[in-house]
Amino acid sequence: MAGRGAEDRPSVITDARIGRTLSTEQRMRRYLITMGFRVVAFFAAVLSPAPYNIALFIAAALLPGLAVLLGNAADNHAAPVARPIDVAPLPELTGRDVIPGDVAESDAA
């Protein structure tokens, strides 16, 4: 191991996308919230007077499509460009030196 080259430097993890499981949870949450609004709009349409119930029925009819669009909307951001960070060179072992010693067991648990 002669040393680390520029291409071997670590990237900054804060630029990474969110995980697939987290993305799925967020999309499911958006879908359920939108469908919750649909249920509220439908019940409000049943209980409201004539000019308002038509608008609420139309909203209740259009919200499932919107819920599917929001539920399927994934994180489509471009993949982040790896920005290398400066790291100090790693010390290298020289030869096969053995350092004698004993292992001290700790009783702390």
DSSP file (Angstrom, degrees, kcal/mol; ACC not computed):
  #  RESIDUE AA STRUCTURE BP1 BP2  ACC     N-H-->O    O-->H-N    N-H-->O    O-->H-N    TCO  KAPPA ALPHA  PHI   PSI    X-CA   Y-CA   Z-CA
    1    1 A M              0   0    0      0, 0.0     3,-0.1     0, 0.0     0, 0.0   0.000 360.0 360.0 360.0 100.1    0.0    0.0    0.0
    2    2 A A        -     0   0    0      1,-0.3     2,-0.3    90,-0.0    90,-0.1   0.815 360.0 -67.0 -78.0 -31.4    2.0    2.9   -1.3
    3    3 A G        -     0   0    0     88,-0.0     2,-0.5    86,-0.0    -1,-0.3  -0.926  56.3 -69.4 160.5 176.7   -0.6    5.6   -0.4
    4    4 A R        -     0   0    0     -2,-0.3     2,-0.1    -3,-0.1     5,-0.0  -0.827  42.6-145.8-100.6 133.1   -4.0    6.8   -1.3
    5    5 A G    >   -     0   0    0     -2,-0.5     3,-1.0     1,-0.1     4,-0.2  -0.306  32.4 -98.1 -86.2 176.4   -4.6    8.5   -4.6
    6    6 A A  G >  S+     0   0    0      1,-0.3     3,-0.9     2,-0.2    -1,-0.1   0.825 123.6  54.9 -64.8 -31.8   -6.9   11.4   -5.3
    7    7 A E  G 3  S+     0   0    0      1,-0.2    -1,-0.3    77,-0.0    -3,-0.0   0.610 101.0  60.3 -78.8 -10.4   -9.6    8.9   -6.6
    8    8 A D  G <  S+     0   0    0     -3,-1.0    -1,-0.2     2,-0.1    -2,-0.2   0.424  77.1 115.2 -94.8   0.6   -9.5    6.9   -3.3
    9    9 A R  S <  S-     0   0    0     -3,-0.9    77,-0.1    -4,-0.2    -3,-0.0  -0.431  72.9-105.8 -72.9 145.6  -10.5    9.8   -1.1
   10   10 A P        -     0   0    0      0, 0.0    75,-1.4     0, 0.0     2,-0.2  -0.306  29.9-127.9 -70.7 154.7  -13.9    9.5    0.7
   11   11 A S  B     -A   84   0A   0     73,-0.2     2,-0.5    71,-0.0    71,-0.1  -0.603  28.5 -97.4 -97.3 162.0  -16.9   11.4   -0.4
   12   12 A V    >   -     0   0    0     71,-0.8     3,-1.0    -2,-0.2    71,-0.2  -0.694  27.5-154.8 -81.0 124.1  -19.2   13.5    1.7
   13   13 A I  G >  S+     0   0    0     -2,-0.5     3,-1.9     1,-0.2    -1,-0.1   0.686  82.7  78.3 -75.6 -18.7  -22.2   11.4    2.8
   14   14 A T  G 3  S+     0   0    0      1,-0.3    -1,-0.2    -3,-0.0    -2,-0.0   0.663  88.0  59.9 -67.4 -13.3  -24.4   14.5    3.3
   15   15 A D  G <  S+     0   0    0     -3,-1.0    -1,-0.3    68,-0.1    -2,-0.1   0.459  83.0 111.2 -89.6  -1.5  -24.9   14.7   -0.4
   16   16 A A  S <  S-     0   0    0     -3,-1.9     3,-0.1     1,-0.1     2,-0.0  -0.318  72.9-107.7 -74.3 155.4  -26.4   11.3   -0.7
   17   17 A R        -     0   0    0      1,-0.1    -1,-0.1    63,-0.1     2,-0.1  -0.298  43.1 -91.3 -71.3 163.9  -30.1   10.7   -1.6
   18   18 A I        -     0   0    0      1,-0.1    -1,-0.1     2,-0.1    57,-0.1  -0.440  54.2 -90.2 -74.1 156.1  -32.5    9.5    1.0
   19   19 A G     >  -     0   0    0      1,-0.1     4,-2.3    -2,-0.1     5,-0.2  -0.177  29.1-115.5 -67.0 159.3  -32.9    5.7    1.3
   20   20 A R  H  > S+     0   0    0      1,-0.2     4,-2.5     2,-0.2     5,-0.2   0.871 115.1  52.6 -63.9 -38.6  -35.5    3.8   -0.6
   21   21 A T  H  > S+     0   0    0      2,-0.2     4,-2.2     1,-0.2    -1,-0.2   0.919 110.9  46.9 -65.2 -42.6  -37.4    2.7    2.5
   22   22 A L  H  > S+     0   0    0      2,-0.2     4,-2.2     1,-0.2    -2,-0.2   0.895 111.9  51.2 -65.1 -39.5  -37.6    6.3    3.7
   23   23 A S  H  X S+     0   0    0     -4,-2.3     4,-2.4     2,-0.2    -2,-0.2   0.905 109.9  49.7 -63.6 -41.7  -38.7    7.4    0.3
   24   24 A T  H  X S+     0   0    0     -4,-2.5     4,-2.4     1,-0.2    -2,-0.2   0.903 110.3  50.5 -64.7 -41.0  -41.5    4.7    0.2
   25   25 A E  H  X S+     0   0    0     -4,-2.2     4,-2.2     2,-0.2    -2,-0.2   0.908 111.1  48.5 -63.2 -41.8  -42.7    5.8    3.7
   26   26 A Q  H  X S+     0   0    0     -4,-2.2     4,-2.3     2,-0.2    -2,-0.2   0.909 112.4  48.1 -65.2 -42.2  -42.9    9.4    2.6
   27   27 A R  H  X S+     0   0    0     -4,-2.4     4,-2.1     2,-0.2    -2,-0.2   0.886 111.9  49.6 -66.7 -38.2  -44.8    8.6   -0.6
   28   28 A M  H  X S+     0   0    0     -4,-2.4     4,-2.6     2,-0.2    -1,-0.2   0.895 110.0  51.4 -66.5 -39.2  -47.2    6.4    1.3
   29   29 A R  H  X S+     0   0    0     -4,-2.2     4,-2.4     2,-0.2    -2,-0.2   0.918 109.8  49.4 -63.4 -43.5  -47.8    9.1    3.9
   30   30 A R  H  X S+     0   0    0     -4,-2.3     4,-2.2     2,-0.2    -2,-0.2   0.905 112.1  49.2 -61.8 -40.9  -48.5   11.7    1.1
   31   31 A Y  H  X S+     0   0    0     -4,-2.1     4,-2.4     1,-0.2    -2,-0.2   0.934 112.4  46.6 -63.6 -47.0  -51.0    9.2   -0.5
   32   32 A L  H  X S+     0   0    0     -4,-2.6     4,-1.9     1,-0.2    -2,-0.2   0.875 111.6  50.9 -66.6 -37.3  -52.8    8.5    2.8
   33   33 A I  H  X S+     0   0    0     -4,-2.4     4,-2.0     2,-0.2    -1,-0.2   0.928 111.5  48.1 -65.0 -43.9  -53.0   12.2    3.6
   34   34 A T  H  X S+     0   0    0     -4,-2.2     4,-1.6     1,-0.2    -2,-0.2   0.904 112.2  48.5 -64.0 -40.9  -54.5   13.0    0.2
   35   35 A M  H  X S+     0   0    0     -4,-2.4     4,-2.0     1,-0.2    -1,-0.2   0.825 107.4  56.7 -69.6 -29.6  -57.0   10.2    0.5
   36   36 A G  H  X S+     0   0    0     -4,-1.9     4,-2.2     2,-0.2    -1,-0.2   0.904 105.7  50.2 -63.8 -41.4  -57.9   11.4    4.0
   37   37 A F  H  X S+     0   0    0     -4,-2.0     4,-2.7     1,-0.2    -2,-0.2   0.855 107.5  55.6 -63.7 -33.7  -58.7   14.8    2.4
   38   38 A R  H  X S+     0   0    0     -4,-1.6     4,-2.5     2,-0.2    -2,-0.2   0.927 107.3  47.9 -64.3 -43.8  -60.9   13.0   -0.1
   39   39 A V  H  X S+     0   0    0     -4,-2.0     4,-2.5     2,-0.2     5,-0.2   0.925 113.2  48.1 -62.6 -44.2  -62.9   11.3    2.6
   40   40 A V  H  X S+     0   0    0     -4,-2.2     4,-2.4     1,-0.2    -2,-0.2   0.911 111.9  50.0 -62.4 -42.4  -63.4   14.6    4.4
   41   41 A A  H  X S+     0   0    0     -4,-2.7     4,-2.1     2,-0.2    -2,-0.2   0.893 110.7  50.2 -64.4 -38.8  -64.4   16.3    1.1
   42   42 A F  H  X S+     0   0    0     -4,-2.5     4,-1.9     2,-0.2    -2,-0.2   0.946 113.2  44.0 -65.6 -47.8  -66.9   13.5    0.4
   43   43 A F  H  X S+     0   0    0     -4,-2.5     4,-1.6     1,-0.2    -2,-0.2   0.870 113.6  51.5 -66.0 -35.2  -68.6   13.7    3.8
   44   44 A A  H  X S+     0   0    0     -4,-2.4     4,-1.3    -5,-0.2    -1,-0.2   0.867 107.9  53.2 -67.3 -34.9  -68.6   17.5    3.7
   45   45 A A  H  < S+     0   0    0     -4,-2.1    -2,-0.2     1,-0.2    -1,-0.2   0.876 107.4  51.1 -66.5 -36.9  -70.2   17.3    0.3
   46   46 A V  H  < S+     0   0    0     -4,-1.9    -1,-0.2     1,-0.2    -2,-0.2   0.873 117.7  38.7 -66.6 -35.8  -73.0   15.1    1.6
   47   47 A L  H  < S+     0   0    0     -4,-1.6    -1,-0.2    -5,-0.1    -2,-0.2   0.580 101.5  86.5 -93.0 -10.8  -73.6   17.5    4.5
   48   48 A S  S  < S-     0   0    0     -4,-1.3     5,-0.0     1,-0.1    -3,-0.0  -0.475  81.1 -98.7 -93.5 162.4  -73.2   20.9    2.7
   49   49 A P    >>  -     0   0    0      0, 0.0     4,-2.3     0, 0.0     3,-0.6  -0.165  50.4 -80.7 -74.0 174.1  -75.8   22.9    0.7
   50   50 A A  H 3> S+     0   0    0      1,-0.2     4,-1.2     2,-0.2    -2,-0.1   0.792 120.2  44.6 -52.0 -52.0  -76.2   22.8   -3.1
   51   51 A P  H 3> S+     0   0    0      0, 0.0     4,-0.8     0, 0.0    -1,-0.2   0.877 119.6  42.4 -69.1 -29.8  -73.6   25.2   -4.5
   52   52 A Y  H <> S+     0   0    0     -3,-0.6     4,-2.2     1,-0.2    -2,-0.2   0.838 105.6  60.6 -82.7 -33.4  -70.8   23.9   -2.2
   53   53 A N  H  X S+     0   0    0     -4,-2.3     4,-2.5     1,-0.2     5,-0.2   0.829 100.2  56.0 -67.8 -29.0  -71.5   20.2   -2.4
   54   54 A I  H  X S+     0   0    0     -4,-1.2     4,-2.2     2,-0.2    -1,-0.2   0.936 109.8  45.5 -65.9 -45.3  -70.9   20.1   -6.2
   55   55 A A  H  X S+     0   0    0     -4,-0.8     4,-2.3     1,-0.2    -2,-0.2   0.894 114.3  48.9 -64.1 -39.1  -67.5   21.6   -5.8
   56   56 A L  H  X S+     0   0    0     -4,-2.2     4,-2.6     2,-0.2    -2,-0.2   0.873 109.9  51.0 -70.8 -35.8  -66.7   19.2   -2.9
   57   57 A F  H  X S+     0   0    0     -4,-2.5     4,-1.7     2,-0.2    -2,-0.2   0.894 111.0  49.1 -65.3 -38.9  -68.0   16.2   -5.0
   58   58 A I  H  X S+     0   0    0     -4,-2.2     4,-2.0     2,-0.2    -2,-0.2   0.921 112.0  48.5 -65.2 -42.8  -65.7   17.3   -7.9
   59   59 A A  H  X S+     0   0    0     -4,-2.3     4,-2.0     1,-0.2    -2,-0.2   0.910 110.5  51.1 -62.4 -41.5  -62.8   17.6   -5.4
   60   60 A A  H  < S+     0   0    0     -4,-2.6    -1,-0.2     1,-0.2    -2,-0.2   0.818 111.5  48.8 -65.5 -29.5  -63.6   14.1   -4.0
   61   61 A A  H  < S+     0   0    0     -4,-1.7     4,-0.4     1,-0.2    -1,-0.2   0.826 115.7  42.0 -78.2 -31.6  -63.6   12.7   -7.5
   62   62 A L  H  X S+     0   0    0     -4,-2.0     4,-1.6     1,-0.2     3,-0.4   0.716  96.4  76.8 -88.6 -22.0  -60.3   14.3   -8.5
   63   63 A L  H  X S+     0   0    0     -4,-2.0     4,-2.8     1,-0.2     5,-0.2   0.822  85.4  60.8 -64.0 -33.3  -58.3   13.7   -5.4
   64   64 A P  H  > S+     0   0    0      0, 0.0     4,-2.2     0, 0.0    -1,-0.2   0.918 106.5  47.4 -60.9 -39.2  -57.6    9.9   -6.0
   65   65 A G  H  > S+     0   0    0     -3,-0.4     4,-2.2    -4,-0.4    -2,-0.2   0.915 113.6  47.3 -64.9 -41.6  -55.7   10.8   -9.2
   66   66 A L  H  X S+     0   0    0     -4,-1.6     4,-2.7     1,-0.2     5,-0.2   0.884 109.8  54.2 -64.7 -38.3  -53.8   13.5   -7.4
   67   67 A A  H  X S+     0   0    0     -4,-2.8     4,-2.3     1,-0.2    -2,-0.2   0.896 109.0  47.9 -63.7 -39.6  -53.1   11.0   -4.6
   68   68 A V  H  X S+     0   0    0     -4,-2.2     4,-2.0     2,-0.2    -1,-0.2   0.910 111.7  50.1 -67.5 -41.6  -51.7    8.5   -7.0
   69   69 A L  H  X S+     0   0    0     -4,-2.2     4,-0.7     1,-0.2    -2,-0.2   0.929 115.3  42.6 -62.2 -44.3  -49.5   11.2   -8.7
   70   70 A L  H  < S+     0   0    0     -4,-2.7     3,-0.3     1,-0.2    -1,-0.2   0.856 113.4  53.2 -70.0 -33.8  -48.1   12.3   -5.3
   71   71 A G  H  < S+     0   0    0     -4,-2.3    -1,-0.2    -5,-0.2    -2,-0.2   0.822 112.5  43.7 -70.0 -30.5  -47.7    8.7   -4.1
   72   72 A N  H  < S+     0   0    0     -4,-2.0     2,-0.8    -5,-0.1    -1,-0.2   0.522  83.6 112.9 -92.0  -5.5  -45.7    7.8   -7.1
   73   73 A A     <  -     0   0    0     -4,-0.7     2,-0.1    -3,-0.3    -4,-0.0  -0.560  50.9-172.2 -71.7 107.9  -43.5   10.9   -7.1
   74   74 A A        -     0   0    0     -2,-0.8     2,-1.1     1,-0.1    -2,-0.1  -0.426  39.6 -81.6 -93.8 172.2  -40.1    9.6   -6.2
   75   75 A D        +     0   0    0      1,-0.2    -1,-0.1    -2,-0.1   -52,-0.0  -0.656  51.3 174.4 -75.3 101.5  -37.0   11.6   -5.4
   76   76 A N        +     0   0    0     -2,-1.1    -1,-0.2     3,-0.0     3,-0.1   0.108  25.4 136.2-100.7  21.5  -35.8   12.4   -9.0
   77   77 A H        -     0   0    0      1,-0.1   -60,-0.1     3,-0.0    -2,-0.0  -0.353  65.4 -95.0 -65.3 149.9  -32.9   14.7   -8.0
   78   78 A A        -     0   0    0      1,-0.1    -1,-0.1    -2,-0.0     3,-0.1  -0.303  49.5 -90.6 -62.9 148.7  -29.8   14.1  -10.0
   79   79 A A        -     0   0    0      1,-0.1    -1,-0.1    -3,-0.1   -63,-0.1  -0.390  52.8-105.4 -60.4 135.5  -27.2   11.8   -8.4
   80   80 A P        -     0   0    0      0, 0.0     2,-0.5     0, 0.0    -1,-0.1  -0.305  27.4-117.3 -67.5 146.7  -24.9   13.9   -6.3
   81   81 A V        -     0   0    0     -3,-0.1     2,-0.4     1,-0.1   -66,-0.0  -0.718  33.0-115.2 -82.6 128.5  -21.4   14.6   -7.5
   82   82 A A        -     0   0    0     -2,-0.5    -1,-0.1   -71,-0.1   -69,-0.1  -0.497  28.6-160.5 -68.9 120.1  -18.9   13.1   -5.1
   83   83 A R        -     0   0    0     -2,-0.4   -71,-0.8   -71,-0.2   -68,-0.1  -0.901  14.5-137.0-102.5 113.1  -16.9   15.9   -3.6
   84   84 A P  B     -A   11   0A   0      0, 0.0     2,-0.3     0, 0.0   -73,-0.2  -0.374  13.9-146.4 -68.9 147.5  -13.6   14.5   -2.2
   85   85 A I        -     0   0    0    -75,-1.4     2,-0.4    -2,-0.1     0, 0.0  -0.821  23.8-102.6-110.5 154.6  -12.6   15.8    1.2
   86   86 A D        -     0   0    0     -2,-0.3     2,-0.4   -77,-0.1     0, 0.0  -0.620  42.4-179.3 -79.4 128.7   -9.0   16.3    2.3
   87   87 A V        -     0   0    0     -2,-0.4     3,-0.1     3,-0.0   -78,-0.0  -0.952  30.9-108.9-126.6 148.5   -7.6   13.6    4.5
   88   88 A A        -     0   0    0     -2,-0.4     2,-0.0     1,-0.1     0, 0.0  -0.438  48.0 -93.5 -70.3 147.8   -4.2   13.3    6.1
   89   89 A P        -     0   0    0      0, 0.0    -1,-0.1     0, 0.0     3,-0.0  -0.357  43.3-114.3 -63.3 142.4   -2.1   10.5    4.7
   90   90 A L        -     0   0    0      1,-0.1     2,-0.1    -3,-0.1   -86,-0.1  -0.533  29.9-109.4 -78.5 141.1   -2.3    7.3    6.5
   91   91 A P        -     0   0    0      0, 0.0     2,-0.4     0, 0.0    -1,-0.1  -0.439  33.5-138.2 -68.6 144.7    0.7    6.0    8.4
   92   92 A E        -     0   0    0     -2,-0.1     2,-0.3   -90,-0.1   -90,-0.0  -0.820  11.5-118.7-106.5 144.9    2.3    3.0    6.8
   93   93 A L        -     0   0    0     -2,-0.4     2,-0.6     3,-0.0     3,-0.0  -0.608  24.2-151.9 -77.5 137.8    3.7   -0.1    8.5
   94   94 A T    >   -     0   0    0     -2,-0.3     3,-0.5     3,-0.0    -1,-0.0  -0.955  54.1 -33.1-114.6 119.7    7.4   -0.7    8.0
   95   95 A G  T 3  S-     0   0    0     -2,-0.6     2,-0.1     1,-0.2    -2,-0.0  -0.214  92.0 -60.0  72.7-162.7    8.6   -4.2    8.2
   96   96 A R  T 3   +     0   0    0      2,-0.1     2,-0.2    -3,-0.0    -1,-0.2  -0.447  66.9 169.0-118.5  57.1    7.2   -6.9   10.4
   97   97 A D    <   -     0   0    0     -3,-0.5     2,-0.5    -2,-0.1    -3,-0.0  -0.501  18.9-156.2 -72.6 136.4    7.7   -5.4   13.8
   98   98 A V        -     0   0    0     -2,-0.2    -2,-0.1     2,-0.0    -1,-0.0  -0.964   2.8-152.8-115.0 128.2    6.0   -7.1   16.7
   99   99 A I        -     0   0    0     -2,-0.5     2,-0.1     2,-0.0    -2,-0.0  -0.890  18.1-137.6-101.1 114.9    5.2   -5.2   19.8
  100  100 A P        +     0   0    0      0, 0.0     2,-0.3     0, 0.0    -2,-0.0  -0.397  44.8 120.1 -71.8 149.3    5.1   -7.5   22.9
  101  101 A G        -     0   0    0     -2,-0.1     2,-0.3     2,-0.0    -2,-0.0  -0.956  50.7-105.9 173.4 174.2    2.3   -7.0   25.4
  102  102 A D        -     0   0    0     -2,-0.3     2,-0.6     2,-0.0     0, 0.0  -0.861  28.5-118.1-120.0 155.4   -0.7   -8.4   27.2
  103  103 A V        -     0   0    0     -2,-0.3     2,-0.6     2,-0.0    -2,-0.0  -0.834  24.4-145.5 -94.0 124.7   -4.4   -7.7   26.8
  104  104 A A        -     0   0    0     -2,-0.6     2,-0.3     2,-0.0    -2,-0.0  -0.817  11.7-141.1 -93.3 120.2   -6.0   -6.3   29.9
  105  105 A E        -     0   0    0     -2,-0.6     2,-0.4     2,-0.0    -2,-0.0  -0.639  12.8-141.7 -79.8 132.8   -9.6   -7.5   30.3
  106  106 A S        -     0   0    0     -2,-0.3    -1,-0.0     1,-0.1    -2,-0.0  -0.803   8.1-157.9 -96.9 136.5  -12.0   -4.8   31.6
  107  107 A D        +     0   0    0     -2,-0.4     2,-0.3     2,-0.0    -1,-0.1   0.474  58.4 114.9 -90.1  -2.4  -14.7   -5.8   34.1
  108  108 A A              0   0    0      1,-0.2    -2,-0.1     0, 0.0     0, 0.0  -0.523 360.0 360.0 -72.3 128.4  -16.9   -2.8   33.3
  109  109 A A              0   0    0     -2,-0.3    -1,-0.2     0, 0.0    -2,-0.0   0.380 360.0 360.0-126.7 360.0  -20.1   -4.0   31.7
